[in-house]
Each structure stands twice: as structure tokens, then as C-alpha cells.
Amino acid sequence: MSKDEIFMRLAIEQAHLARRIGEVPVGAVITDEKGSILSQTHNKTETDINPTAHAEVIAIREASRKKGDWRLTGTTLYVTIEPCVMCMGAIVLARIDRLVFGARDEKAGAVFSAYKMGQDGRLNHTPEIREAVYERECASLMKDFFNKLRSEG
């Protein structure tokens, strides 16, 4: 199992935790250049009654505190779904070196799908990007969650 697969498994575990408490099942993990975990969390928008409480934003906040610097150079962010515009903006601002995500989000993804921030050379920082790590499992988490929500609604 590769390093990316190991840390994506942890992000998937976080997504399952989110689902269990009624949150959209997105999980995130940030590691430093040595492979030490700086943060691992999941969506908490409903729990915190906060539209900015996406897994990536919370993980960035926690990693910055742990590192003692808002610049997260030398880090990798693992997230189960392609980040939205808000989260991709935070990734760029935090200077995260690598972004590894599971599945694309065709409706709101801001790396390659709905928006192309992952390829926009006008930004002051662009992380190295790897996608499709446990893609089917990550996509299924989201699809199953929203299908269940629709059937209950």
C-alpha cells in the first residue's frame, strides 16, 4: 500500500464518521513532509452550524495551529472528494504542496470539474495534484449519502 493510499484510508474513515453524525461524508487528513499527521477531520457544517466547516478548512486550521504557521508548505492534504471553490481557495492560500483526492465532484469541484482552480496559472500557488485514490469508494460514499437523503426527504 502506498503512502497516498494509507492516508486516503484515514480520510475515508473520517468520512464515515461524518456520515454517522448526519454530515456530508467528506474526510480530510494533512501530513507533513515526514509523513506525520498534522490533522484529520471531517465535515462539521451541521454540527457547528457553520457553512465554512468543511473537512478541508477544519484540517487546514488544525494543521496550522499544530505547525505554528499558516503557511503549510511541505504538507499534503488528502480528501475524499474534489474540493469546492472555498476549500480550494484555502488550499492555495495555505500553500499546501500536494493535494490528493478520491473522487471528482462534477457539480462543485474546483480542481478540474466545475471550476479549474487546480490548473489556473494566475493563482500565486498551485499544489501538485493527484486524483482518483480509492475513487470508487469515495464516490460511493457521496452517492449513497445523497440517495438516502433524497429517499427520506
C-alpha positions in Angstrom: 0.0 0.0 0.0 1.4 3.4 -1.0 1.7 6.4 1.4 -1.1 8.1 -0.5 -3.4 5.0 -0.1 -2.6 4.8 3.6 -3.5 8.4 4.3 -6.6 8.3 2.0 -7.8 5.3 4.0 -7.7 7.6 7.1 -9.6 10.3 5.2 -12.2 7.7 4.3 -12.5 6.7 8.0 -13.2 10.3 8.8 -15.8 10.5 6.0 -17.6 7.5 7.6 -17.5 9.4 11.0 -19.1 12.4 9.3 -21.9 10.2 7.8 -22.7 8.6 11.1 -23.5 12.0 12.6 -25.5 13.2 9.6 -22.8 15.2 7.9 -21.9 15.1 4.2 -19.3 12.3 4.2 -16.1 14.1 3.5 -12.9 13.4 5.4 -9.5 15.1 5.3 -6.0 14.4 6.5 -3.0 16.7 6.4 0.5 15.3 6.7 3.9 16.9 6.8 6.9 16.1 4.6 8.0 13.3 7.1 4.5 11.7 6.8 3.4 12.7 10.3 -0.2 13.6 10.6 -0.9 17.2 11.4 -4.7 16.9 11.4 -7.5 14.6 10.5 -11.1 15.6 10.5 -14.4 15.5 8.6 -17.2 17.9 7.6 -19.0 19.6 10.5 -21.2 22.2 8.9 -24.4 20.8 10.5 -22.7 20.1 13.9 -21.1 23.5 14.1 -23.9 25.4 12.3 -21.2 26.8 10.1 -21.1 26.8 6.3 -17.3 27.1 6.3 -16.9 23.9 8.4 -15.8 21.8 5.5 -13.3 19.0 6.3 -10.5 20.7 4.3 -10.9 24.1 6.1 -11.0 22.5 9.5 -8.0 20.4 8.7 -6.1 23.4 7.5 -6.9 25.3 10.6 -5.8 22.5 12.9 -2.6 21.8 10.9 -1.7 25.5 11.0 -2.1 25.6 14.8 -0.1 22.4 15.2 2.7 23.6 12.9 2.6 27.2 14.3 2.4 28.7 10.9 -0.4 29.5 8.4 1.9 28.5 5.6 1.6 24.8 5.2 4.5 24.3 2.8 5.8 20.8 2.8 2.4 19.3 3.5 -0.1 17.1 1.7 -3.8 17.3 2.0 -5.8 14.0 1.5 -9.5 14.5 1.0 -12.2 12.1 -0.2 -13.9 14.4 -2.7 -12.6 17.1 -5.0 -12.5 20.4 -3.0 -15.1 23.1 -3.7 -14.1 26.7 -4.5 -13.9 27.8 -0.9 -11.7 24.8 0.1 -9.5 25.1 -3.0 -9.0 28.8 -2.2 -7.9 27.9 1.4 -5.6 25.2 -0.1 -4.0 27.8 -2.3 -3.7 30.4 0.4 -2.2 27.9 2.9 0.5 27.0 0.3 -0.2 23.3 0.6 2.3 21.5 -1.6 0.2 18.4 -2.6 -3.5 17.7 -2.9 -4.6 14.1 -3.1 -8.3 13.4 -3.6 -10.5 10.5 -4.1 -13.4 11.3 -6.5 -14.3 14.3 -8.6 -17.3 16.4 -7.8 -18.8 17.3 -11.2 -21.3 19.8 -9.7 -19.0 21.8 -7.3 -15.4 20.6 -7.7 -12.9 23.4 -8.1 -9.8 21.5 -9.1 -10.8 20.1 -12.5 -14.6 19.6 -12.7 -16.9 22.6 -12.3 -14.1 25.1 -11.9 -10.4 24.8 -12.9 -8.5 26.3 -9.9 -6.1 23.4 -10.0 -4.9 24.4 -13.4 -5.2 28.2 -13.1 -1.7 29.7 -13.5 -2.9 33.1 -12.4 -3.0 32.0 -8.8 0.0 32.7 -6.6 0.3 29.0 -5.7 -0.7 25.7 -7.4 -0.4 22.4 -5.5 0.8 19.2 -7.1 -2.4 17.2 -7.6 -3.2 13.5 -7.6 -6.7 12.3 -8.1 -8.6 9.0 -8.1 -7.1 7.4 -5.0 -9.9 5.0 -3.9 -12.1 6.8 -6.4 -15.0 4.3 -6.5 -15.2 4.1 -2.7 -15.1 7.9 -2.2 -17.7 8.4 -5.0 -20.0 5.7 -3.5 -19.8 7.4 -0.1 -21.2 10.6 -1.5 -23.7 8.9 -3.9 -25.1 6.7 -1.2 -25.4 9.5 1.3 -27.4 11.8 -1.1 -29.5 8.9 -2.4 -30.5 8.1 1.2 -31.2 11.8 1.9 -33.5 12.0 -1.2 -35.4 8.9 -0.3 -36.0 10.1 3.2 -37.0 13.6 2.1 
